[in-house]
Amino acid sequence: MRYTVAVDFDGVLHHADGPFVAERVDGDPVRGCFRWLEAVQDRYEVVVLSSRARSLGGQEAIERWLVAHGPFGGIRATAEKVPALIYVDDRAWRFTGQNFPSVGEIQGAKPWHMTSG
């Protein structure tokens, strides 16, 4: 049995710096994402999570983008949270048993590409 690694699309694999249109994926890959995907695919099943994938057109747009950028045919895109060994996301909070984020931390949360430093 191969475990699953779930990875967010916008902001992790794809630079989400234009207007959001679910059925169209314009923009560049995040540096290093394809090298990482190739290494992970050797050992795990990879599933791409994205709100874009709520529609069939969005799923297909993600999957076409992946195929256009490498040997990534067969990676499934979905909007549903799947059972996974790990989730890779640019807008996540690492919960360690007691450390719920404060309202201020939630309000101030920004993805990596919107922070300085």
C-alpha positions, 0 to 999 in steps of 0.5 A: 500500500502506498501512502498519499501526500496531499499538496495544495495547488495555488501558492504551493505548486502554482504561483497564484498571482493573477485573477482567480478563474477556476477553469483557467490556470495561468502562471508559473510554477513555484520554483522547485515544485517539479523536482519535489513532485518527482521525488515524492511520486517515486514513493507516494501517491500524490493528490492535488487539493484545490478549491479550483477542483470543485468544478470539472473544468477546474480539475481538468485545468489543474491536470492539464497544467501538470501534464504540460510541465512534466511527467505528471499525468495521473496526479488527481486533482480534487476539492475533497480532503483525502486521507493523507500521510501529510498535507502541504499547504501555504495557508495551514496551522500546525496543531500540536495538541494545545496550540489553537491559533488566536483570533489575532494570529488568524487575522494576520495569517498570510501565505509565504509569498505575501510576507517579507523576509 
